[in-house]
């Protein structure tokens, strides 16, 4: 079946550095991908919708300059957390709709810890 | 906006016990409802879904019925196994593949 690969699974970085998270659809093309964030004991919150070949659509309250999204190809979307701070520490997860858009496939998530 | 509420706290139970995870939702329209499962070290996987009132989704022994009158979509399994240990998320789809998730429930099944 369709697989979404997310990398890295875990990253620890110093405050002020930037971190890039990759999300790949391995055996299907995804013109749209979704990026979620989950705080401990809270729901997954949709951050943005990544659109291949165009700008991402951000949810209200999500800083566009902080969370840079690039969807350069039909199989790859990246989320870059710029100038990361401890409050950015969270679990980030991506998803992509399969053929026909009826089913969403999720990556395994990235646990970001900013020291 | 649309939202999903799951029961609080992890769920710990013995093998072959009956599992229920409560889920209620708030929506202005008629959303599709889902249960996703996340096994350790893996991504979320669709467990089951229901797209309209009174529909029952089922998979791997799990069931959930779309109850419009109580705005609920409780997940049940009659006899759990250790391999069912995972985090379970209730979700609704608002449109354009945008999912609203509940907080998730960690289920631990003890042999």
Interface residues (C-beta under 8 A of the other chain):
Chain A: X4 X6 X9 X32 X34 X36 X41 X42 X43 X44 X45 X46 X49 X93 X95 X97 X101 X103 X104 X105 X106 X107 X108 X109
Chain B: X4 X36 X41 X42 X43 X44 X45 X46 X89 X96 X97 X98 X99 X100 X101 X102 X103 X104
